[in-house]
């Protein structure tokens, strides 16, 4: 069959590779000048900056894709295991490290709060049981309600419908450890108190398979996947913006590009956000899936700041992945997830208003910056946009200045005097360039009623031959989940093709 994949994020590439390996004629259409989607690459004056995801876990999911062509991942990309996974800093600059080794993690908890060592052991056991119960569902379609209902006994037994923060608070007493050990929902755009504990399986993913870095950055994996697809016979066209998914009688027949040209297809896999797919690519839709996508609660957004400096800081306490958890947690999260109606005037921001994640890949890989230089990026959690809202240049500048001040004063002294390259994207980039409604950096919030069957399905219930992958679909955001969405979609294509194939009559039947 002829398959068109709209968008080239990890979900789109994973689906395309699996479809090409199954013998389909596959074309990936990407509107930007290079592939990657959120995993974009910015190259500025000798610095390489990953545009989006940097936390790589579950390497076997990439290995599966290369194995489809009889190849090995390690022949194309070098993954370096990181330890610590993350380093979290409190308001006083003391840090807590997340380690791969379970005993070292218990020792780290005890170093911070001896009274919480036993509680951490209980927490780890609960997370492992949640993983064992729910991991199988992350690689299965969730398009029938009874499949979701089948999970209900596990949800109740493991209290997995409760928030991640409650899961942690039930075992841990130290306020900083409570915040640090419950941060993972922020990696997929969710509020720790409102993200169900079933998402704690992210922690177990890291514990079982580690956190890795791809030499050359996440873009090195993107480029390797693009090459793999082409070796399997697939085609990639950049600068090809899809304007409309074309249908006839409730079935896909192809796409129309922004230049007016059309491409015929038997199936279309949309790696665009589900809300954008149903509202813009299909045109105004009235179906249940479209209404649900329109009414969905968006995830948080982000300001992403990219900095290149003409010196290094060998003595910095920063590790490769860093969480700056100063300030009042409730205030920070309320600003992002429950902000009051905007009042007239400029929002007054301070360092304690922001949640910051600092990525310092030059701790691991000197090849991504000129010799003697440091490359870094900082994620700043931000509220999603309201309709037609714009971030003022003054607000964007305030965010930038606060971040530089925090890094300069506490972690990278002299940074402001040594910056030679800067770039930034914000909520409007996610909305206007990446076509995510409300500028939601992770698509939908991972709430209980936006998970599983309640999340946009990987096969359209309204348009035959249309499949959806990416952060906004089942099973959710994060690289492993997005790769899984590509696997689910490709499996559904195979299943649907088998169902349409006429039965072969046996000799006895004749």
N, C-alpha and C positions, 0 to 999 in steps of 0.2 A: 504493500500500500504506500501511497504518497503521504508523507507526514510533514507538516510544518510546525516548528516550535517557535513560539513568539517569545523572544527574550532569551538571554544567555547567562542567567545566574546559575548557581549550582543545581537548582532543581531542573531548569531547562536543559542544561548540559547532561545531567544524569539520565533524564528521560530520553534525550536524543541518542546518547551512546547506547542505551539498552535497546532502543528501537532499531538503530542501525545494525547492531549485532544480531538482531532477530531477522534481518533481511529486508527491512523497510527502506524506502527511498526517503531520506531525511534531509530537510533544509532548516537551518536555524536562521531566523531573521532578527537582527539586533539593530536598534535604532542608533546607538552610539558608535563611536569609531573603533571601539575595541570591546571584546567580550568580557563578561564578569558580573554584570548587574550590580548589586551592592558590593560585590568583591571586585571593584574597579581598581585601576592602578593609575596613580598620578606620578609622572616623572618630571621633576623640576630641578634644573641646574645640577644634575648628577645625583640627586636624591630620589629614592623610590619610596613612595608612600602607598600602603594598602588603603584603599578607599573605605573598606568596611570591615567584615569579619576577620578576626585574627586568632581566635581561640580554636585550635584544631584538635579534635579528639576522634576516637574510633577510626584509626587509619584503615581498618579492614573494609570500611565502606568504600574508600577509594580503591583499595586493592581489588575488590570485587569488579569494579568497572574495567580495570586494566586486564583482569583475567578473562573478560569476555572476548578479548582479542588475542588471548594467549600471551599477554605481556605481564611485566612486573612493574609495580609502582616505583620501586627503588631504582629502576633503570632510567627514570624520567624526573623524579623529584626526590630530594634528600630531606627527610623529616628528622628533626632533632627533638628528643624528649626534653621537656623543661621540668626543673625542680629547683625552687618551688613553682607550683602552677601559678599562684598569685601571691602577692604581698599586700596585705591590707594595713593601712596606717590609721591610727586614732588621732584625735585632735592634738595630742602632745607629741606626735611623731613616733611613738612606739609602734612596732609593727608585729604582725601575726602572719606566719607563712603557711600556705596550703601545700602539703607534701603528698607525694605519690604513696609513700610507705605508711601503712596504717599506724604502726607503732610510733613513727616520728610525728604523725598528726596528733596522737594522744599526748605525746610529750609536749608538743607545742601548746595544746590546750592547757595542760597542767602548768606550764611555765607562766601562762597568762592568769589562770585561775585554777589552782589546785582542787578546789571544791567541785569543779565541773568535769574532771577527768572521767568519772564513772558515768555522768550524764552524757558525755560525748560518745562513750561506748554504746549506750542505749540508743542514741540518735543514729549512729552508724548502722546499727542492726535494723532499725525501723526503715531507714532509707534502702538498705539492701533488700528487704522484703517487699517494699514498694516496687523496686526495680524488677524483681522476679515476677511480680504479679502483672505489671503493666507493660513491660518491654515488648512482649510478643504483639501487642496491639499497635505498636508504632510502625510496623511494616505491613499492616493489613488495612484494606479499605474500611471505612467506617460510614457506609452509606445507608445502612439499615438500622433503625432504632433498636431492634432487638439485640444487635451486636453491642450497642452501648449499654443496654439493660443487663446484658450478661456480665458487664464489669461491675455492676452495682454491689454485689456481695463483697468484692475485693475493696471497693471504695469504702464500704462501711467497716469491714474487718480491719483495714489498715488505717482508718481515719484519713484516707487520702483525699477526701473532698474538703477537708479543713485547709486553711492557708498554710503555706510554707513557714511563715513566721510563727504560727501556733505550734507547728511540729517542733521547731527549734526551741521555742520558749518553754515547752513542756519538759525539756531535758537540760537546758542551759540557764544559768543564773546571771553570769557576768553580762552587763549591758552591751559592751563592745563586742563580745563574742556572739551574742544574740544577733547583732546586726551583721557581723561578718559572715557567720555561718548561714544566714538567710539571704545572702545577696544574689544568689544565682538567678532568680526570676528576672532581675534587671538585665541579664544578658539576653533575654528574649522579650524584653519590653514590658514586663509585668511588675505589678506592685507585690512585694513579698507577702503582705497580709492577705491579698486577694487572689493570689495564684495558688490553685489547689496543690496539695502536697504530692499528688501524683507526679508533678513536674520535678520533684526532688530526684527523680531518676537521672537527671542531668549530672548530679553529683556522683552518682554511681558510674555513669559513663566515664567520667574523668578518673575515678578511682580504679576501674578495671582496665582501661585502655590508655590512660595518661593524657596529658596535654602536650601538644607538639607544636613546633614551628617549622614551616617550610623555608629552607634556605632560598633567598630571593624574594621572600614574602608570600602571602596567600596567592598573589597573582601568578606565582610560579606553578601552583597547582591548576589554576584556571587555564593557563597556557598549555599545560600538559594535557588537560582534558580536551581542549580544543584540538590539539594535534591528534589525540587518540580518536576522536570522532571522525576527523578527516581520513585517518588511516583505515577506518571501518567503512569508508565510502560516503560519509555524510558531508554536507556542504554548510559553510558558514558565510553569511553575508552581513557585513557591518554597514552602517549608514542606510539601513533598510527599515524604515519605521512603518509598522502595521497600523493602519487607520481604522480598519473594520474587519471583523470576522464575518465572512459571507455565508449565508445559509439559504437553503431551499427546501421548503416543506418540512422544517424542523430538523434538518440535517446539515452538517457542515459541508460546504463545497469549495472553500478556499479562503483567501484573504485579499483585501485591497490595501495597497501601500499608500503612503502619503503623497507619492508622486503620481498617483492615479492608476498605476499598473496593478494587475491582479495575478495571483498565483493559485492554481487549482490544487486541491488537496482532498484526500479521503478522510484524514483526521487532522485536527489542530490541537496542539498542546500549548496552553497559555501559561507562561511563566510570569505574566503580568499579575498585579494584585487582583484578587477576585472581585473587589468592588469596581476597579477600573475595567476589568474584563466584562462584567455584566452591564455596567452602565455606559461605558464608552465604546468598547470594541464590538459589542453586540448591539449597541444602540439602547435607548431607554427600554428597560425590561420590566415586565409585570409579574414574572414568576416568583415563587416562594424563595428560590435561591437568591434572586436579585434583591428582593425586599429584605431578606436577612443580611445580605452583604451591605446594603445601604444603611441599615439600622445598627450595624455592629459597632462595638466600642473599640476605638483605635488604641493601639499601643502608645507608649510615650514616643516622643521624637528625640532628636539629638542635634546639638551643635558639635561638629567634628573639626578640630583644629590641627593642622599639620605644620610642624616646625622643623626647620633645618638649621643647625648651629655650626659655626666654624671652629668649634673646639669640642672636647669630650670631658666627661666628669667621672673619672675612675673611682672616686671615693663616694659617689652618690649612694644613698641607701636604697634607691629605686632598683627594683628587679626588672624582669622582662615585662610582666603584666602586673599592674599596680592599681589598688583601689584606695582612694583617699576618702576616708569615712569620718572626717571631722564634721562638726556641726550637729544640730539636732535632727535625728533621723525622721521624726514625725513631720517636722516643718519642711524638710527637704522633699519628702515624698508627697506631702499635701500640695506643695507648689506644683509638682509635676502631674499628679494624678487627680487632684481635687481643687484646682486653682479657682478662686472666685472670679466672678465676672470682671472683665477688664474695666478699669476706671480710666478716666482721662489722664493723660500725662505719661511720663516715662517710668517704667518699672525700675525700682531701686534694688539693685542686686549687691550681695556681699558674698564673700567666699563661703560662708557657712550656709548659704542658700543652695549650694550646688553639690551634686554628686559627680565626682570625677573619676574616670578610668584613664590611666596613663599607660600607653604602650611604648616601650623603649626597646625596639627590636635590635638596635645596635649593641645591646648587651650580649646578643647571641650571634649576630650576623653583621660583620663590618662591610660586607659587599654592597649594602643598600645605601651607603652614604660615601661621599668623597673621603679620601684619606684624612684622618685627623678630625673628622666631623661627626656630629650626632644627629640622628633622625628620630623623630618621635611623633606620636599623635595623641590627642586627648579627646575623649568622648565626654560631653557634658549633657546630662539628662535634661530634657526640655518637654514642656507640655505639647500635645498635638495641636495643630492649628484649627481654629474655627473656620467656617466657610469664608472664603475670600480674604482671610486674615494675612497680614504681612508683618514680618519681623523688621522693625526699624533698624537702619544702619547703626544708630546709637546703641540699641540693645545688643546687637551683634558685637559691637566694639567693646561694650562693657564686659561681655562674657570673655572676650579675648583678653582684655586687660587683667581681669581677675585671675584667669588661668595663668598668665605669664607671671603675675605677682606672686601667686602661691608657689609656683615652681621655682622662681628666682629666690624667694625668701627662705624656703624650707628644704628644697631638694637639689636644685641646680643653680647654685649661686653665680650671679653674673649672666644668667641666661639672656636677659633683656638687651644686654650689650653685645651679644654674640649671635643673634638671630640673623641669618642671611637669606632664608627662604621661608615664606609663609603662604598657606592656602587654607581655605575654610569652606565648609558647606554647612547648611542649616536646615531647619524644617521645610523651608520652601523648596530646597533641592529635592528632598524626598517626595514632595507633592508634585512639583512641576517637571522635574527631570526623570525621576524614577516612577512617577505616576501612581503614587500611593496616596489614597484619600487621606486628607487631614495631615499630610506629612508624617504619617506614622512610620517610624524607622523600622519597626518589626511587624508591620501590618496590624493584626488584631491583638488585643490584650489576651493573654492566656488565662481567662477566667474559666470557671467550671462550665458555664453555659456558652462558652466559645471554644470548647474542646470536644474532641471525638466527633460524634454524630452532629453536634451543634455547630461545628466548624464547617466552612465551605468544603464540599466534597471534591474528590479528585476526578470525578466524572460528572459532567453537567447533567442534571436531571431533566433539563429542558431541551437541550440541543444534542442530538445524536452525533457522535464523532468528536465532541469537544471534551478535552481533559484539562485539569488544572493542577499545577504544581507550584511550590514555593512556600514562603513563610506564612502566607495567609490561609493556606489549605491545611488539611489534616496531613501529618500529625502536629505541625507547628513550626515555629521559628528555631533558628540555630542550625549550623551546618549539618549535623547528623539527621535532624528531622527533615530538612529540605532535601537532602540526598534520598531519604526514605520516600518522600513524596514522589520523586522521579521514578523510583522502583515500583511504587504502588500504581502509578499511572501506566507505566509500560506493561505491568502485569494485567491491568484492566483492559488495555488494548488487545493483548493476546487472548484474554478470556472472551472479550466481545467478538473478536474475529472467529473464534472457535464456535461460539453460539450462533453466528450468522451462517457458518459453513453448512451446506446441506448434508444430511446424513447419507453415508454410503450404504447402499442396499446390498445385503449379503446374497449369496447364491440361493440359500434356503428361502429367503424372502421373495426372490424372484420366481 
